[in-house]
Amino acid sequence: MMDEAARDLRRERRRGRNGEAGSESSRRPNYRSLRNPFLPQPVFSDDQVAAIHDTALRVLEELGIKVLLPEARAILARAGALVNEDNQMVRIGRDMVAAALALAPRSIQAHGGDRSRDLALELGTMTFLAGCGAPNVTDLERGRRPGTLQAFEDLIRLVQHFDVLHMLGPCIEPQDVDTRFRHYATGQAQLTLSDKVPFVFARGTPQVDDSFEMVRLARGLSEDEFRAGAYCYTVINTNSPRQLDIPMAQGIIDFAKAGQVSIITPFCLAGAMAPITVAGALTLQHAEALAGLTLAQIVRPGAPVVYGSFSSNVDMKSGAPAFGTPEHIKATLGAGQLARFTGLPWRSGGGSAANVSDAQAAHETQFALWGSVLAGSTVCIHAAGWLEGGLSVSFEKLITDIEALQTIAELCAATPGDADAIGFEAIAEVQPGGHFFSAAHTMTRYRTAFYEPLVADWSNFGNWTQAGGKTATERATGVWKRILADFQPPASAAATAGVLDEFIARRAEEGGAAPVS
């Protein structure tokens, strides 16, 4: 009797999922705007956090940071920094840093192409991004290969499809497009296939200006309207230890002037580009992030900046980066403490060093993800699809990681605990030894009570074997292929194609814009 009732319930749920019956009651969770439900977990005492901050200020005051861009050195010098032009070293006083921290906004409103895609970037909110910046792409059918524009566009389509991925990013480098024109291709893909907040590369002012103009055209904004709000973002990476190169320094300046978001992120691998201890790596990271943040606030007081953290460790046998390690998690927890010390929204990093989408890849990514969640990260980049320490993005892994992200998102929703949810009447209805499959309490809720998996298979071994015995990674292939086959871009995004085509054609005829190195 219990098995028959369970089968009936499964059949009814399938009918609802397929839209044949009951689809009006199917589950539609909201993943677009998440607030972290967990208390941030510490790894250091308050005194230790204060000591790390103080030591970072000492690093900037006494040792300084090498700034390769003359314009950036001049800006810092005019604000009171001590600049040695012979060796390009800049020493930044703690008073300058304190003034910058006081000016930086605690909350940033980032605008998408549709108001439902707007995001509040602040302590307590939670934003996930797919893996970014990889030179290669991989999937089970075509294997590992250099990134192409087609693959970039397909990844944008997948990111657009899943609400739990909140902003766009440069998932891979489309290496089949000349670098003079690549920013047009990646910008056009983001703006015509998605209505989420787009990413802009900081690769020199000419490319940045082009990209800003594309965002303005796509969003129908005047230059003043664009500068008055945040409509795109970039990631600024320092060259640890203690160096800010020309395109990154220029990017801080360009984005600050335009009022667009800079996520200023040192990439500190303990034992390689940073001290081997977690506290030492975080001290260096904190100093470098504060230096970039200070430059942004000097350029434009109140410029939207996100405090960036991406610290992990290396394999001391090979020097290869490692992710999802205990040290990675501890560094993320510590970075969260430092971010809360400053009061700023902050970015963490997920990812995996595994070479394929396997058990290692899954557990490294999920440990890194939980580190970000328990640290109170505002923006977690590389939360889905990232492999090989950033050398490739996997279509299948993006799908299986979405399952983890949607599980986290489900935990953000309130869990009912009223009398109706407690269910005394349901308990009274079912006799000892009975079952709840057909109870009234169940029948009124079964369509929406539980999370329905994207790629996980909950069937028994016999049914799983009969269906082909596919692994989660193999099932993920079918998921991403179905999404791409059915994809339709948002109407508002697709409508921008004409105006962007005209701009790109004109700029291409003029020779495009080469990146700055």
C-alpha positions as CSV (number, residue, x, y, z in Angstrom):
1,M,0.0,0.0,0.0
2,M,2.8,2.4,0.9
3,D,4.7,1.6,-2.3
4,E,1.6,2.2,-4.4
5,A,0.9,5.6,-2.7
6,A,4.5,6.6,-3.3
7,R,4.3,5.7,-6.9
8,D,1.1,7.7,-7.4
9,L,2.7,10.7,-5.7
10,R,5.8,10.4,-7.9
11,R,3.6,10.2,-11.0
12,E,1.6,13.3,-10.0
13,R,4.8,15.2,-9.3
14,R,6.2,14.3,-12.7
15,R,3.0,15.5,-14.3
16,G,3.3,18.8,-12.6
17,R,7.0,19.2,-13.5
18,N,6.3,18.4,-17.2
19,G,3.5,20.9,-17.3
20,E,0.9,18.3,-18.2
21,A,-1.1,18.9,-15.1
22,G,-0.8,20.9,-11.9
23,S,2.0,23.1,-13.3
24,E,0.3,26.1,-11.9
25,S,1.4,24.8,-8.5
26,S,4.9,23.9,-9.4
27,R,7.7,25.2,-7.2
28,R,9.2,28.5,-8.2
29,P,11.9,29.5,-5.7
30,N,13.4,33.0,-5.9
31,Y,17.2,32.9,-6.1
32,R,17.7,36.4,-7.5
33,S,18.4,38.2,-4.3
34,L,20.0,36.3,-1.4
35,R,20.8,37.3,2.1
36,N,23.2,35.1,4.1
37,P,21.3,33.3,6.9
38,F,24.5,32.3,8.8
39,L,26.4,34.1,11.5
40,P,29.9,34.8,10.2
41,Q,32.5,32.4,11.6
42,P,35.8,33.8,12.9
43,V,39.2,32.3,12.7
44,F,41.1,35.0,14.5
45,S,40.4,36.9,17.7
46,D,39.4,40.6,17.5
47,D,42.9,41.6,18.8
48,Q,44.5,39.5,16.0
49,V,42.4,41.1,13.4
50,A,43.3,44.5,14.6
51,A,47.0,43.4,14.6
52,I,46.8,42.2,11.0
53,H,45.2,45.5,10.0
54,D,47.8,47.5,11.9
55,T,50.6,45.5,10.3
56,A,49.2,46.0,6.8
57,L,49.2,49.7,7.4
58,R,52.8,49.4,8.5
59,V,53.6,47.6,5.3
60,L,52.2,50.4,3.3
61,E,53.9,53.1,5.4
62,E,57.3,51.6,5.8
63,L,57.8,49.3,2.9
64,G,55.4,50.6,0.3
65,I,54.0,49.2,-2.9
66,K,55.5,49.4,-6.4
67,V,53.2,51.3,-8.7
68,L,54.2,51.0,-12.4
69,L,51.8,53.6,-13.8
70,P,53.2,57.1,-13.6
71,E,49.7,58.7,-13.5
72,A,48.8,56.6,-10.5
73,R,52.0,57.6,-8.7
74,A,51.3,61.2,-9.4
75,I,47.8,60.9,-8.0
76,L,49.0,59.3,-4.8
77,A,51.8,61.8,-4.5
78,R,49.4,64.7,-4.7
79,A,47.4,63.2,-1.9
80,G,50.4,62.9,0.4
81,A,52.0,59.6,-0.4
82,L,55.8,59.4,-0.5
83,V,56.9,58.4,-4.0
84,N,60.4,57.3,-5.1
85,E,60.4,57.7,-8.9
86,D,63.7,55.9,-9.2
87,N,62.3,52.6,-8.0
88,Q,58.5,53.4,-8.5
89,M,57.8,52.6,-4.8
90,V,55.0,54.4,-3.1
91,R,54.6,54.7,0.7
92,I,51.0,55.4,1.8
93,G,50.3,56.8,5.2
94,R,47.7,55.3,7.5
95,D,45.9,58.6,7.6
96,M,45.4,58.3,3.8
97,V,44.0,54.8,4.2
98,A,41.7,55.8,7.0
99,A,40.3,58.7,4.9
100,A,39.7,56.3,2.0
101,L,37.9,53.8,4.2
102,A,35.7,56.5,5.5
103,L,34.8,57.5,1.9
104,A,34.2,54.1,0.4
105,P,30.4,53.2,0.2
106,R,29.2,50.4,2.5
107,S,26.5,49.5,0.1
108,I,26.6,49.5,-3.7
109,Q,23.5,49.3,-5.9
110,A,24.5,47.5,-9.1
111,H,22.0,47.8,-11.9
112,G,21.2,45.1,-14.5
113,G,19.4,45.5,-17.7
114,D,16.1,44.7,-15.9
115,R,15.3,46.1,-12.5
116,S,14.7,42.6,-11.2
117,R,18.4,41.9,-11.8
118,D,19.6,44.8,-9.7
119,L,21.9,43.8,-6.8
120,A,22.7,45.3,-3.4
121,L,26.4,44.6,-2.8
122,E,26.8,45.0,1.0
123,L,27.7,43.0,4.0
124,G,25.0,40.4,4.5
125,T,24.0,39.9,0.9
126,M,25.3,36.9,-1.1
127,T,26.1,37.0,-4.8
128,F,27.5,34.1,-6.9
129,L,29.4,34.1,-10.1
130,A,30.6,31.3,-12.4
131,G,34.3,30.6,-12.9
132,C,36.1,33.4,-14.7
133,G,39.2,34.1,-16.7
134,A,40.1,30.7,-18.0
135,P,42.0,30.2,-21.2
136,N,40.4,26.9,-21.9
137,V,36.9,25.3,-22.0
138,T,36.0,21.7,-21.6
139,D,33.0,19.3,-21.9
140,L,32.6,15.6,-22.2
141,E,31.6,15.7,-25.9
142,R,34.3,18.0,-27.3
143,G,37.1,17.7,-24.7
144,R,39.5,20.3,-23.5
145,R,40.2,23.1,-26.0
146,P,41.2,26.8,-26.2
147,G,38.3,29.2,-25.5
148,T,36.3,30.5,-28.4
149,L,33.7,33.1,-28.9
150,Q,31.0,30.4,-29.4
151,A,31.9,28.8,-26.1
152,F,31.9,32.2,-24.4
153,E,28.5,32.9,-25.7
154,D,27.2,29.5,-24.7
155,L,28.5,30.0,-21.2
156,I,26.8,33.4,-21.0
157,R,23.5,31.7,-22.0
158,L,24.0,29.1,-19.2
159,V,24.7,31.9,-16.7
160,Q,21.7,33.8,-17.8
161,H,19.5,30.7,-17.4
162,F,20.3,30.2,-13.7
163,D,19.1,32.9,-11.3
164,V,21.5,31.6,-8.6
165,L,24.4,33.1,-10.8
166,H,23.8,36.8,-10.2
167,M,26.3,38.6,-12.3
168,L,28.1,37.9,-15.6
169,G,31.8,37.3,-15.8
170,P,34.6,36.6,-18.3
171,C,34.2,32.8,-18.0
172,I,36.8,32.1,-20.7
173,E,39.0,34.0,-23.1
174,P,37.7,33.8,-26.7
175,Q,41.1,33.3,-28.3
176,D,39.7,33.1,-31.8
177,V,39.0,36.9,-31.7
178,D,41.8,39.4,-32.1
179,T,42.7,41.2,-28.9
180,R,41.9,44.6,-30.6
181,F,38.3,43.5,-31.1
182,R,37.8,40.9,-28.3
183,H,36.2,43.4,-25.9
184,Y,33.5,44.2,-28.5
185,A,32.7,40.5,-28.9
186,T,32.5,39.8,-25.2
187,G,30.6,43.0,-24.4
188,Q,28.1,42.3,-27.2
189,A,27.5,38.7,-26.0
190,Q,26.8,39.9,-22.5
191,L,24.6,42.7,-23.5
192,T,22.5,40.9,-26.1
193,L,22.2,37.5,-24.4
194,S,21.6,38.5,-20.8
195,D,20.1,41.2,-18.6
196,K,22.4,40.6,-15.7
197,V,25.2,43.0,-14.5
198,P,28.0,42.8,-17.1
199,F,31.8,42.5,-16.7
200,V,34.3,44.8,-18.4
201,F,38.0,44.0,-18.7
202,A,40.4,46.7,-17.4
203,R,42.9,46.4,-20.2
204,G,43.6,50.1,-20.9
205,T,41.5,53.2,-21.2
206,P,40.6,52.8,-24.9
207,Q,39.1,49.4,-24.4
208,V,37.4,50.5,-21.2
209,D,35.9,53.6,-22.9
210,D,34.6,51.4,-25.7
211,S,33.0,49.0,-23.2
212,F,31.4,51.8,-21.2
213,E,29.9,53.2,-24.4
214,M,28.5,49.8,-25.2
215,V,26.8,49.6,-21.8
216,R,25.4,53.1,-22.2
217,L,24.0,52.3,-25.6
218,A,22.5,49.0,-24.5
219,R,21.0,50.5,-21.3
220,G,19.8,53.7,-23.0
221,L,21.8,55.9,-20.6
222,S,23.3,59.4,-21.0
223,E,26.9,59.8,-19.9
224,D,25.7,61.6,-16.8
225,E,23.2,58.8,-15.9
226,F,25.9,56.2,-16.4
227,R,28.3,58.0,-14.1
228,A,25.7,58.4,-11.5
229,G,25.1,54.7,-11.1
230,A,26.9,51.4,-11.2
231,Y,26.1,49.5,-14.4
232,C,29.1,47.2,-14.8
233,Y,32.1,46.0,-12.9
234,T,35.7,44.8,-13.2
235,V,38.2,42.8,-11.2
236,I,41.5,44.4,-10.4
237,N,44.3,42.0,-9.4
238,T,47.5,43.2,-7.8
239,N,50.7,41.5,-8.7
240,S,51.6,40.0,-5.3
241,P,53.9,40.7,-3.6
242,R,53.4,44.5,-3.4
243,Q,53.1,45.5,-7.0
244,L,50.3,47.2,-9.0
245,D,50.9,47.0,-12.7
246,I,50.0,49.5,-15.5
247,P,46.6,48.1,-16.8
248,M,45.4,47.4,-13.2
249,A,46.3,50.8,-11.9
250,Q,44.7,52.4,-15.0
251,G,41.6,50.3,-14.4
252,I,41.2,51.6,-10.9
253,I,41.4,55.1,-12.2
254,D,39.1,54.6,-15.2
255,F,36.4,52.8,-13.2
256,A,36.6,55.2,-10.3
257,K,36.2,58.2,-12.6
258,A,33.2,56.6,-14.2
259,G,31.6,55.5,-11.0
260,Q,31.7,51.8,-11.9
261,V,32.5,49.0,-9.6
262,S,36.1,47.8,-9.0
263,I,36.6,44.5,-7.1
264,I,40.1,45.1,-5.9
265,T,41.6,41.6,-5.4
266,P,45.1,40.6,-4.5
267,F,45.8,36.9,-5.4
268,C,48.0,35.7,-2.6
269,L,49.1,32.1,-2.6
270,A,50.7,31.3,0.7
271,G,54.2,30.0,0.4
272,A,54.6,31.5,-3.1
273,M,53.5,35.1,-3.6
274,A,52.8,35.6,0.1
275,P,54.1,34.5,3.5
276,I,53.5,30.8,4.2
277,T,51.2,31.5,7.2
278,V,47.5,32.3,6.8
279,A,47.9,35.4,8.9
280,G,50.9,36.5,6.9
281,A,49.2,36.0,3.6
282,L,46.2,37.9,4.8
283,T,48.4,40.8,6.0
284,L,49.9,41.2,2.6
285,Q,46.5,40.8,0.9
286,H,45.0,43.4,3.2
287,A,47.8,45.9,2.5
288,E,47.5,45.5,-1.3
289,A,43.7,45.8,-1.3
290,L,43.9,48.9,0.9
291,A,46.4,50.5,-1.5
292,G,44.1,50.0,-4.5
293,L,41.1,51.1,-2.5
294,T,42.9,54.3,-1.5
295,L,43.8,55.1,-5.1
296,A,40.2,54.7,-6.1
297,Q,38.9,57.0,-3.4
298,I,41.5,59.7,-4.2
299,V,40.4,59.7,-7.8
300,R,36.7,59.9,-6.9
301,P,35.5,60.1,-3.3
302,G,32.8,57.5,-2.8
303,A,33.8,55.4,-5.8
304,P,32.2,52.0,-5.6
305,V,34.8,49.5,-4.6
306,V,34.6,45.9,-3.3
307,Y,37.3,44.7,-0.9
308,G,38.8,41.6,-2.6
309,S,40.2,38.4,-1.2
310,F,41.5,35.4,-3.0
311,S,44.1,33.7,-0.8
312,S,44.9,30.0,-0.7
313,N,48.1,27.9,-0.6
314,V,50.4,26.1,-3.0
315,D,51.5,22.5,-3.1
316,M,55.0,22.9,-1.7
317,K,56.2,19.9,-3.7
318,S,55.3,21.4,-7.1
319,G,54.4,25.0,-6.5
320,A,51.0,24.4,-8.1
321,P,48.0,26.4,-6.6
322,A,45.6,24.5,-4.4
323,F,41.9,25.4,-3.6
324,G,39.3,24.1,-1.2
325,T,42.0,23.3,1.2
326,P,41.9,24.0,5.0
327,E,44.2,27.0,4.5
328,H,41.9,28.4,1.7
329,I,38.9,28.1,4.0
330,K,40.8,29.7,6.9
331,A,42.0,32.5,4.7
332,T,38.5,33.2,3.5
333,L,37.2,33.2,7.1
334,G,39.9,35.6,8.1
335,A,39.3,37.8,5.1
336,G,35.7,38.1,6.1
337,Q,36.8,39.4,9.5
338,L,39.0,42.0,7.9
339,A,36.2,43.0,5.5
340,R,33.8,43.5,8.5
341,F,36.6,45.4,10.2
342,T,36.5,47.9,7.3
343,G,32.7,47.7,6.9
344,L,33.0,47.2,3.1
345,P,31.3,44.7,0.8
346,W,33.8,42.0,-0.1
347,R,34.6,39.3,-2.6
348,S,35.9,35.8,-2.1
349,G,37.0,33.1,-4.4
350,G,35.9,29.5,-4.9
351,G,37.3,27.0,-7.4
352,S,39.2,23.7,-7.6
353,A,42.6,22.5,-8.7
354,A,41.2,19.2,-10.0
355,N,41.9,18.5,-13.7
356,V,38.5,17.0,-14.5
357,S,35.0,17.2,-13.0
358,D,35.3,14.4,-10.5
359,A,35.0,13.9,-6.7
360,Q,38.1,16.0,-6.0
361,A,36.6,18.8,-8.1
362,A,33.3,18.6,-6.3
363,H,34.6,18.5,-2.7
364,E,37.2,21.2,-3.3
365,T,34.6,23.6,-4.8
366,Q,32.1,22.9,-2.1
367,F,34.6,23.4,0.8
368,A,35.6,26.7,-0.8
369,L,31.9,27.6,-1.2
370,W,31.1,26.8,2.4
371,G,34.1,28.9,3.4
372,S,32.7,31.9,1.5
373,V,29.2,31.4,2.9
374,L,30.4,31.0,6.5
375,A,32.7,34.0,6.1
376,G,29.8,36.2,5.0
377,S,31.2,36.9,1.5
378,T,29.2,39.4,-0.5
379,V,30.5,38.2,-3.9
380,C,31.9,34.7,-4.5
381,I,33.6,34.4,-7.9
382,H,34.6,31.0,-9.4
383,A,31.6,29.4,-7.6
384,A,30.7,27.1,-10.6
385,G,32.6,25.4,-13.4
386,W,36.2,26.3,-12.5
387,L,38.8,23.6,-12.9
388,E,42.6,23.3,-13.0
389,G,43.1,26.3,-10.7
390,G,41.5,28.5,-13.3
391,L,43.0,27.1,-16.5
392,S,39.6,25.8,-17.7
393,V,35.9,26.1,-17.2
394,S,33.8,22.9,-17.6
395,F,30.2,22.9,-18.9
396,E,29.4,19.8,-16.8
397,K,31.0,21.1,-13.7
398,L,29.1,24.4,-14.0
399,I,25.9,22.4,-14.0
400,T,26.8,20.1,-11.0
401,D,28.1,23.2,-9.1
402,I,24.7,24.9,-9.7
403,E,23.1,22.1,-7.6
404,A,25.3,23.1,-4.7
405,L,24.6,26.8,-5.1
406,Q,20.9,26.2,-5.3
407,T,21.1,24.2,-2.2
408,I,22.8,27.1,-0.4
409,A,20.1,29.5,-1.9
410,E,17.4,27.3,-0.4
411,L,18.9,27.7,3.0
412,C,18.4,31.5,2.7
413,A,14.6,31.0,2.7
414,A,12.7,31.0,6.0
415,T,11.7,27.6,7.3
416,P,8.1,27.7,8.5
417,G,7.6,26.7,12.1
418,D,4.0,27.8,12.8
419,A,1.4,25.5,14.1
420,D,0.3,24.4,10.6
421,A,3.9,23.5,9.7
422,I,4.4,21.6,13.0
423,G,1.5,19.5,12.0
424,F,-0.2,18.0,15.0
425,E,-3.3,17.2,12.9
426,A,-1.2,15.4,10.4
427,I,0.5,13.3,13.1
428,A,-3.0,12.5,14.5
429,E,-4.4,11.6,11.1
430,V,-1.8,8.8,10.5
431,Q,-2.1,5.7,12.6
432,P,0.9,3.9,14.1
433,G,2.7,2.0,11.4
434,G,1.0,4.0,8.6
435,H,2.5,6.5,6.2
436,F,2.1,10.2,5.3
437,F,2.1,9.9,1.5
438,S,-1.7,10.4,1.3
439,A,-2.2,12.5,4.4
440,A,-4.0,15.8,3.8
441,H,-1.0,17.7,5.2
442,T,1.2,16.0,2.5
443,M,-1.3,16.4,-0.4
444,T,-1.7,20.1,0.0
445,R,2.1,20.6,0.0
446,Y,3.8,17.9,-2.0
447,R,4.3,20.0,-5.2
448,T,6.3,22.7,-3.4
449,A,7.5,21.1,-0.2
450,F,11.0,20.0,-1.3
451,Y,13.8,21.2,-3.5
452,E,13.8,19.3,-6.9
453,P,17.3,18.4,-8.0
454,L,18.8,19.8,-11.2
455,V,21.1,16.9,-11.9
456,A,21.1,14.6,-8.9
457,D,19.4,11.2,-9.4
458,W,17.4,9.8,-6.5
459,S,16.2,6.6,-8.2
460,N,17.2,3.2,-6.8
461,F,20.0,1.2,-8.2
462,G,17.8,-0.9,-10.5
463,N,16.0,2.1,-12.1
464,W,19.3,4.0,-12.3
465,T,20.9,1.1,-14.1
466,Q,18.0,0.6,-16.4
467,A,18.2,4.3,-17.4
468,G,21.8,4.0,-18.5
469,G,23.7,4.1,-15.2
470,K,25.0,7.7,-15.9
471,T,27.1,9.6,-13.4
472,A,26.1,13.1,-12.3
473,T,28.7,14.5,-14.7
474,E,27.3,12.5,-17.6
475,R,23.8,13.6,-16.8
476,A,25.0,17.2,-16.6
477,T,25.8,17.1,-20.3
478,G,22.1,16.5,-21.1
479,V,21.2,19.4,-18.9
480,W,23.4,22.0,-20.5
481,K,22.5,20.8,-24.0
482,R,18.8,21.2,-23.3
483,I,19.3,24.6,-21.9
484,L,21.2,25.8,-24.9
485,A,18.8,24.3,-27.3
486,D,15.8,26.0,-25.7
487,F,17.5,29.3,-24.9
488,Q,15.8,32.6,-25.7
489,P,17.6,35.8,-24.7
490,P,15.6,38.4,-22.7
491,A,13.7,40.6,-25.1
492,S,15.2,43.8,-23.7
493,A,18.7,42.4,-24.3
494,A,18.1,41.1,-27.8
495,A,16.7,44.5,-28.7
496,T,20.1,46.1,-28.2
497,A,21.7,44.2,-31.0
498,G,21.2,46.8,-33.7
499,V,22.6,49.8,-31.9
500,L,25.6,47.7,-30.7
501,D,26.2,46.3,-34.2
502,E,26.5,49.9,-35.6
503,F,28.9,51.0,-32.9
504,I,31.1,47.9,-33.2
505,A,31.2,48.2,-37.0
506,R,32.4,51.8,-36.8
507,R,35.0,51.1,-34.2
508,A,36.3,48.0,-36.0
509,E,36.7,50.0,-39.2
510,E,38.7,52.5,-37.1
511,G,41.0,49.7,-36.1
512,G,39.6,48.7,-32.7
513,A,41.6,49.2,-29.5
514,A,44.6,47.2,-28.5
515,P,45.0,46.2,-24.8
516,V,47.6,47.9,-22.7
517,S,50.3,45.9,-21.0
